[in-house]
């Protein structure tokens, strides 16, 4: 059986290497690429992860990102900055959080919403959070799958994107 290829697009985060290592330990073929990479360089990928970044504010100068990647018919997961960027690009609103979140937080799933990503995750689980900006409004078609005490849209999805 051939390994499934997951590409991590690195927004200048130390986390990109940790994500890639974890994917490899789970049996995936994983590569790190620039967010400005070409569609051709993603050939054979079965999923893409947009990493977090060390940015202090979402509204500052934007990082180069090849938006054609969003036209690929494969799952795309955004973490931290990647999560905010996806929401922004699909028409949602991202801005300064009323309360920043740093360190451990309790992530609570909305059990009324089916999420394939969270199938094997406890209904309440401890996660690491580090953000001053957050999603303030969801794009059309997106739904909340999990939140923390201070972050209403900690995990969101649109299962119909790319179809």
Residue, then its C-alpha position, 0 to 999 in steps of 0.5 A: x500500500x502506498x503512503x498517503x501524502x499530506x503537505x504542510x504549508x509553512x507560514x514560518x512556524x516551528x510547529x510545521x516541523x512538529x506536524x510533519x514529524x507527527x504525520x510521518x510517525x502516523x504512517x503518512x508521507x509528509x512534506x513541508x512547502x511554502x504557502x506560495x507553492x505551485x499547484x503542480x508541486x502538490x500533485x499526489x497530495x491527499x490533504x493539505x495542512x496550513x500551519x500556524x505562524x509566529x504572527x502577532x496580528x492577522x491584519x498586518x502585512x499578509x504572507x504570500x499564499x497561492x489561493x489556487x490551492x483552494x480549488x484542489x478537491x482534497x481536504x485542507x486543515x488550517x491550524x492557528x494562522x492557517x485557520x484564520x486565513x481560510x476563514x478570511x479567504x472564504x468570506x468570514x471575519x477575523x480580528x482582535x480577540x477580546x481576550x487572548x488565549x495562551x497556554x492550555x485550554x479546554x476544547x469542547x466539541x459541539x456533539x450535535x455537529x458531525x466532524x470527521x476530524x474529531x471522531x476519535x477525540x474526547x468531547x472535552x480535551x485539553x489543547x494548546x492555544x496561542x492567539x490574540x486574533x480570532x474568527x469573529x464571523x463564519x463564512x457562509x456554509x461553515x459550522x462550529x465544531x468546537x470552542x473554548x471558554x473564550x474562543x467561540x470558533x476554535x474549530x470550524x468546518x465546511x464539509x462541502x468545500x472543494x466539491 
